Amino acid sequence: MLLLVGFALYGLIRLLARGRPGLAIGWPIAVAVVLRVVAAAGVSLTSIASELRGGDERTFLGNAREVADSGFGSEEWLSSLTGTLHEWLLAAQAWTVDAPDFALRITEIGLAVAGLVLLVTAVYELVGPKPAIIAAWILAFEPSGVFFSSLLHKESAMFLAEGLVAFGGARLWKRGDFTSFAVIVAGCLVGVATRPYAGWLLITAGVVIALHASVRTSRTSEATSMALIAIVAAFVVLATPTVLEASSDENLDQNVQQSQDANAADDANLALEQVDFSTREAIITNLPTRIFDVTFKPFVWQLGNSSQRLGAIGGLITLALLYFLARALTDRRGEIFARAGPLIYLAFFLLVAYSLSTGNAGTGFRYRTHLVAIAICIVVALWHWRTERAAQPLPTAAPETAPRERYVPTPT
């Protein structure tokens, strides 16, 4: 499984490197894979492995084995493919080679790192090779990504979905290539099949990116612009009834508010304050509260076990990242969207998605991993690098005028 993942990532990097001189990310991606495999093995050897990884793994793995036992091509396979893609991937490996748990973790690592490769390539498309290489090295060592990439969970498939949307959006943004829209659609399909509520916000991000790219007339041909606008308009018309039904008071209460109430009533030390998401107006009013919770909580004094203490490392990195993000946004004002527009749209809509679904700060640990990875790419894309400053021409001084000769009167 490690060989298969390695060759698949090598092929993906080679494919993306064609026509992109300087995209030298082989070493950081190799390091990213090694770190994640070593971390997965290390956690498995500890006595608190199940505590660190949570109980959802056993549930997903059990559901996947039921799908595998149902006979390939059955209704269970189809419903899993379209609604719980992460379980379908586990079931496919259980059905073909009866892969042990650690081999399944290597597959999850491969999917997550493939998402990082696509994110880094999106940075290349937007600002060039040097920031892309720097982003690859930072993402390789980012600790929350190292840990959560090996979980038998939804995170790895969502990393892949987000990477596809980021790469397709960046390519469409800079090149105006209509085929990039197909990459965005692929990412949205993976997202909806894995985590539907986040998938729909991924679709919204893709639509906004495509619409903004279509009006960048200097980058996009007139025919491509008209085609993108037509597709976006058609999608809005077709999706509006579904969105209105999903956001009705009855559906919001059943699908969103009940989950919030259950998590708020939990006695766990990381339960968040209950908020009202039962109506559209309540969501607009209370969403900022949950955005703050996802970004900053849990606080240091709320950590009650080993898993939560390890999560505090990611919290400290988030705070440092927010500082650098604020500096980058200030330094690059006026050219923020030109350099990182697709990534900013993607981060915003994912922040909304995960804020609506987070009921406790422990779940926020996992959700924030996705936002941190995209935020790192935004900071790198906006940062003023030393070589960039050195390449800027120095201001030329005004030419010195010749000194006037002093008049000395001739003595008579």
Wavefront OBJ file of the C-alpha trace (Angstrom):
o trace
v 0.000 0.000 0.000
v 2.875 2.342 0.745
v 4.371 1.622 -2.685
v 1.031 2.238 -4.385
v 0.540 5.530 -2.563
v 4.120 6.578 -3.302
v 3.856 5.864 -7.020
v 0.444 7.553 -7.232
v 1.764 10.734 -5.618
v 4.888 10.626 -7.786
v 2.708 10.370 -10.887
v 0.505 13.241 -9.710
v 3.520 15.488 -9.111
v 5.004 14.605 -12.510
v 1.682 15.347 -14.186
v 1.299 18.716 -12.472
v 4.942 19.658 -13.123
v 4.409 19.529 -16.897
v 4.289 23.092 -18.153
v 5.068 24.433 -14.677
v 8.827 25.038 -14.491
v 10.172 25.318 -10.966
v 7.438 23.256 -9.283
v 10.041 21.273 -7.336
v 7.894 19.847 -4.525
v 9.026 16.226 -4.631
v 11.139 16.350 -1.482
v 8.674 18.187 0.776
v 5.875 15.867 -0.322
v 8.055 12.805 0.351
v 8.840 14.182 3.810
v 5.125 14.807 4.381
v 4.306 11.157 3.626
v 7.117 9.809 5.828
v 6.158 12.026 8.779
v 2.521 10.957 8.561
v 3.334 7.247 8.320
v 5.749 7.471 11.257
v 3.208 9.433 13.304
v 0.477 6.888 12.543
v 2.750 4.039 13.609
v 3.807 5.886 16.747
v 0.239 6.609 17.815
v -0.755 2.980 17.178
v 1.973 1.803 19.547
v 0.740 3.952 22.446
v -1.722 2.786 25.067
v -3.988 5.774 24.408
v -4.299 5.351 20.636
v -8.074 4.892 20.742
v -8.446 7.919 23.013
v -6.352 10.079 20.699
v -8.236 9.041 17.569
v -11.764 8.983 18.976
v -14.537 6.457 18.574
v -15.815 7.400 15.126
v -13.127 5.276 13.479
v -14.661 2.032 14.732
v -18.098 3.136 13.542
v -16.908 4.005 10.051
v -14.832 0.849 9.770
v -17.764 -1.300 10.902
v -20.085 0.323 8.365
v -17.465 -0.180 5.650
v -17.143 -3.894 6.404
v -20.932 -4.252 6.208
v -20.844 -2.640 2.762
v -18.013 -4.967 1.695
v -19.959 -8.014 2.881
v -23.106 -6.972 0.989
v -21.679 -7.982 -2.387
v -20.025 -5.621 -4.829
v -22.488 -3.590 -6.881
v -25.321 -3.834 -4.364
v -27.485 -0.906 -3.308
v -25.306 -0.464 -0.226
v -22.269 0.135 -2.452
v -24.072 2.779 -4.484
v -25.490 4.652 -1.489
v -22.067 4.598 0.183
v -20.381 5.932 -2.957
v -22.750 8.889 -3.171
v -23.309 9.632 0.518
v -20.424 8.279 2.614
v -17.469 8.191 0.246
v -14.972 7.699 3.080
v -16.714 4.443 4.026
v -16.865 3.357 0.367
v -13.080 3.742 0.108
v -12.589 1.627 3.225
v -15.051 -0.968 1.937
v -13.295 -1.172 -1.440
v -9.992 -2.020 0.248
v -11.636 -4.523 2.586
v -13.358 -6.222 -0.374
v -10.309 -6.369 -2.662
v -7.356 -7.179 -0.414
v -8.828 -7.351 3.099
v -6.398 -4.591 4.069
v -5.443 -4.311 7.761
v -6.050 -1.081 9.634
v -2.548 0.305 9.167
v -2.718 -0.190 5.398
v -6.014 1.731 5.440
v -4.253 4.554 7.267
v -1.619 4.725 4.541
v -4.398 5.144 1.978
v -5.870 7.986 4.020
v -2.426 9.600 4.144
v -2.154 9.315 0.363
v -5.503 11.044 -0.173
v -4.673 13.852 2.260
v -1.213 14.468 0.792
v -2.698 14.470 -2.723
v -4.934 17.293 -1.516
v -1.864 19.148 -0.235
v -0.126 18.673 -3.597
v -3.105 20.284 -5.317
v -3.195 23.136 -2.793
v 0.500 23.823 -3.332
v 0.020 23.755 -7.101
v -2.769 26.298 -6.668
v -0.243 28.575 -4.955
v 2.090 28.054 -7.930
v -0.660 29.054 -10.345
v -1.375 32.227 -8.381
v 2.081 33.526 -7.431
v 4.829 31.260 -8.792
v 7.265 28.496 -7.795
v 9.076 29.876 -4.736
v 5.937 30.447 -2.615
v 4.635 27.038 -3.720
v 7.777 25.280 -2.491
v 7.681 27.184 0.807
v 4.000 26.256 1.279
v 4.834 22.595 0.587
v 7.504 22.509 3.294
v 5.288 24.237 5.873
v 2.337 21.941 5.153
v 4.604 18.901 5.368
v 5.456 19.679 9.010
v 2.168 21.242 10.184
v 1.382 19.029 13.221
v -2.424 18.867 13.120
v -2.278 17.847 9.467
v 0.325 15.192 10.295
v -1.962 13.655 12.921
v -5.413 13.891 11.336
v -4.261 12.697 7.892
v -4.048 9.095 9.110
v -7.479 8.875 10.747
v -10.024 6.461 9.235
v -12.369 9.399 8.925
v -13.703 11.992 6.472
v -10.758 14.374 6.737
v -8.521 12.889 4.039
v -11.242 12.793 1.388
v -12.163 16.374 2.273
v -8.524 17.436 1.900
v -8.630 15.979 -1.603
v -11.912 17.762 -2.382
v -10.594 21.106 -1.166
v -7.350 20.660 -3.086
v -9.263 19.990 -6.317
v -11.418 23.103 -5.875
v -8.375 25.234 -5.000
v -6.330 23.981 -7.956
v -9.169 24.255 -10.458
v -10.115 27.681 -9.149
v -6.551 29.012 -9.272
v -6.046 27.695 -12.800
v -9.301 29.253 -13.946
v -8.393 32.485 -12.124
v -5.007 32.944 -13.786
v -5.364 31.180 -17.130
v -9.054 31.474 -17.927
v -8.990 27.840 -19.076
v -12.548 26.529 -19.243
v -11.417 22.935 -18.565
v -10.453 24.051 -15.054
v -14.133 24.212 -14.229
v -14.295 20.416 -14.554
v -11.638 20.125 -11.812
v -13.754 22.333 -9.535
v -16.799 20.159 -10.228
v -14.807 17.007 -9.369
v -13.784 18.511 -6.037
v -17.364 19.510 -5.257
v -18.623 15.992 -6.026
v -16.040 14.450 -3.696
v -17.002 16.944 -0.993
v -20.752 16.326 -1.288
v -20.236 12.548 -1.273
v -18.059 12.753 1.841
v -19.472 15.562 3.991
v -22.647 16.923 2.346
v -23.034 20.159 4.329
v -19.422 21.128 3.619
v -19.810 19.921 0.034
v -22.612 22.380 -0.637
v -20.490 25.240 0.674
v -17.661 23.963 -1.536
v -20.057 24.244 -4.456
v -20.845 27.809 -3.409
v -17.133 28.619 -3.267
v -16.638 27.114 -6.727
v -19.540 29.120 -8.162
v -18.250 32.382 -6.695
v -14.709 31.690 -7.936
v -16.000 30.907 -11.433
v -18.207 34.005 -11.486
v -15.369 36.271 -10.346
v -12.966 34.684 -12.813
v -15.455 35.213 -15.631
v -15.378 38.985 -15.153
v -11.587 39.157 -15.109
v -11.650 40.107 -18.782
v -7.902 40.530 -19.025
v -7.427 36.892 -18.033
v -10.464 35.203 -19.534
v -11.606 35.100 -23.139
v -15.052 36.475 -23.956
v -16.355 33.039 -24.964
v -15.120 31.467 -21.706
v -16.607 34.307 -19.671
v -20.007 33.900 -21.287
v -19.906 30.119 -20.829
v -19.007 30.425 -17.145
v -21.708 33.009 -16.530
v -24.261 30.779 -18.276
v -23.233 27.750 -16.176
v -23.356 29.746 -12.944
v -26.773 31.183 -13.829
v -28.128 27.727 -14.667
v -26.771 26.314 -11.418
v -28.339 29.114 -9.375
v -31.722 28.567 -11.019
v -31.596 24.787 -10.490
v -30.171 24.885 -6.963
v -32.357 27.643 -5.520
v -35.364 25.392 -4.732
v -33.094 22.849 -3.031
v -31.333 25.532 -0.990
v -34.619 27.132 0.068
v -36.005 23.762 1.149
v -32.843 22.807 3.024
v -32.822 26.168 4.824
v -36.485 26.083 5.818
v -37.225 26.413 9.520
v -38.296 22.770 9.750
v -35.178 21.369 8.076
v -32.835 23.694 9.954
v -34.362 22.627 13.243
v -34.104 18.944 12.346
v -30.675 18.877 10.693
v -28.768 21.683 12.406
v -30.417 22.796 15.636
v -30.960 19.319 17.114
v -27.269 18.539 16.646
v -26.336 21.808 18.311
v -28.658 21.136 21.244
v -27.291 17.613 21.743
v -23.685 18.810 21.784
v -24.447 21.733 24.086
v -26.234 19.417 26.537
v -23.183 17.140 26.673
v -21.260 17.258 29.962
v -17.898 17.099 28.163
v -15.484 19.866 29.061
v -15.260 21.001 25.429
v -18.991 21.497 24.850
v -19.604 24.904 23.299
v -22.224 27.431 24.281
v -25.584 26.626 22.724
v -26.545 28.826 19.777
v -29.752 29.208 17.802
v -29.479 28.037 14.172
v -33.189 27.203 13.768
v -33.972 29.954 11.222
v -32.115 31.816 8.472
v -32.238 35.015 10.523
v -30.849 33.210 13.578
v -27.973 31.818 11.521
v -27.005 35.300 10.330
v -27.177 36.614 13.898
v -25.357 33.787 15.694
v -22.879 32.559 13.090
v -20.135 35.033 14.211
v -20.222 33.445 17.672
v -19.545 29.998 16.294
v -16.872 31.333 13.892
v -15.044 32.681 16.949
v -15.414 29.298 18.677
v -14.002 27.359 15.722
v -11.096 29.780 15.398
v -9.996 30.146 19.016
v -11.471 27.399 21.199
v -10.732 25.384 23.224
v -8.811 27.691 25.491
v -5.756 26.333 27.279
v -7.544 25.963 30.621
v -10.269 23.776 29.025
v -8.003 20.862 28.050
v -9.020 17.764 29.963
v -7.192 14.771 28.428
v -4.202 13.757 26.332
v -5.992 14.196 23.010
v -7.035 17.716 23.906
v -3.565 18.652 25.117
v -2.079 17.528 21.814
v -4.717 19.608 20.088
v -3.462 22.675 21.938
v -0.392 22.615 19.680
v -2.648 23.240 16.704
v -4.369 26.034 18.610
v -1.082 27.831 19.219
v -0.158 27.455 15.554
v -3.532 28.932 14.615
v -2.876 32.009 16.740
v 0.547 32.506 15.170
v -0.950 31.991 11.733
v -3.603 34.641 12.382
v -0.854 37.132 13.215
v 1.007 36.439 9.976
v -2.267 36.503 8.034
v -3.126 39.942 9.430
v 0.326 41.226 8.476
v 0.111 39.776 4.975
v -3.342 41.246 4.386
v -2.117 44.637 5.531
v 1.041 44.598 3.425
v -0.742 43.399 0.289
v -3.841 45.577 0.472
v -4.931 46.428 -3.029
v -3.695 43.159 -4.516
v -5.116 40.582 -2.091
v -7.631 39.012 -4.460
v -5.292 39.193 -7.430
v -2.796 36.988 -5.559
v -5.060 34.730 -3.469
v -8.699 35.215 -4.501
v -9.689 31.539 -4.985
v -8.043 30.512 -1.713
v -9.793 33.308 0.183
v -13.198 32.331 -1.175
v -12.534 28.671 -0.369
v -11.424 29.436 3.196
v -14.409 31.696 3.882
v -17.099 29.266 2.755
v -15.447 26.331 4.538
v -15.276 28.432 7.705
v -19.020 29.014 7.413
v -19.673 25.308 6.774
v -17.647 24.077 9.722
v -18.970 26.803 12.022
v -22.545 25.701 11.316
v -21.765 22.074 12.110
v -19.407 22.367 15.083
v -21.066 21.586 18.385
v -18.004 21.094 20.556
v -14.436 22.299 20.462
v -13.108 18.746 20.167
v -14.731 18.387 16.744
v -13.371 21.840 15.957
v -9.844 20.389 16.270
v -10.436 18.319 13.133
v -12.371 20.948 11.227
v -9.765 23.625 11.873
v -7.089 21.474 10.232
v -8.609 22.204 6.817
v -8.794 25.932 7.472
v -5.208 26.054 8.740
v -3.869 24.386 5.574
v -5.671 26.876 3.318
v -4.674 29.811 5.540
v -1.008 28.782 5.273
v -1.313 28.900 1.488
v -2.959 32.340 1.671
v -0.195 33.744 3.893
v 2.528 32.336 1.646
v 0.804 33.737 -1.453
v 0.506 37.216 0.084
v 3.827 37.430 1.911
v 6.601 39.748 0.722
v 9.576 37.411 0.226
v 13.169 38.603 0.329
v 13.876 37.630 -3.274
v 10.808 39.543 -4.355
v 12.035 42.679 -2.640
v 15.502 42.211 -4.087
v 14.047 41.980 -7.581
v 12.350 45.348 -7.259
v 14.366 48.182 -8.840
v 15.868 50.627 -6.436
v 14.675 54.235 -6.744
v 17.062 56.260 -8.856
v 18.420 59.451 -7.391
v 18.142 62.691 -9.296
v 21.305 63.428 -11.303
v 23.697 65.740 -9.590
v 24.230 69.071 -11.258
v 27.724 70.342 -11.799
v 28.798 72.836 -9.173
v 28.788 76.416 -10.252
v 32.124 78.087 -10.651
v 32.738 80.800 -8.187
v 33.148 84.212 -9.774
v 36.382 85.847 -8.759
v 36.769 89.453 -9.997
v 39.922 90.221 -11.882
v 42.038 92.795 -9.990
v 42.639 96.019 -11.861
l 1 2 3 4 5 6 7 8 9 10 11 12 13 14 15 16 17 18 19 20 21 22 23 24 25 26 27 28 29 30 31 32 33 34 35 36 37 38 39 40 41 42 43 44 45 46 47 48 49 50 51 52 53 54 55 56 57 58 59 60 61 62 63 64 65 66 67 68 69 70 71 72 73 74 75 76 77 78 79 80 81 82 83 84 85 86 87 88 89 90 91 92 93 94 95 96 97 98 99 100 101 102 103 104 105 106 107 108 109 110 111 112 113 114 115 116 117 118 119 120 121 122 123 124 125 126 127 128 129 130 131 132 133 134 135 136 137 138 139 140 141 142 143 144 145 146 147 148 149 150 151 152 153 154 155 156 157 158 159 160 161 162 163 164 165 166 167 168 169 170 171 172 173 174 175 176 177 178 179 180 181 182 183 184 185 186 187 188 189 190 191 192 193 194 195 196 197 198 199 200 201 202 203 204 205 206 207 208 209 210 211 212 213 214 215 216 217 218 219 220 221 222 223 224 225 226 227 228 229 230 231 232 233 234 235 236 237 238 239 240 241 242 243 244 245 246 247 248 249 250 251 252 253 254 255 256 257 258 259 260 261 262 263 264 265 266 267 268 269 270 271 272 273 274 275 276 277 278 279 280 281 282 283 284 285 286 287 288 289 290 291 292 293 294 295 296 297 298 299 300 301 302 303 304 305 306 307 308 309 310 311 312 313 314 315 316 317 318 319 320 321 322 323 324 325 326 327 328 329 330 331 332 333 334 335 336 337 338 339 340 341 342 343 344 345 346 347 348 349 350 351 352 353 354 355 356 357 358 359 360 361 362 363 364 365 366 367 368 369 370 371 372 373 374 375 376 377 378 379 380 381 382 383 384 385 386 387 388 389 390 391 392 393 394 395 396 397 398 399 400 401 402 403 404 405 406 407 408 409 410 411 412
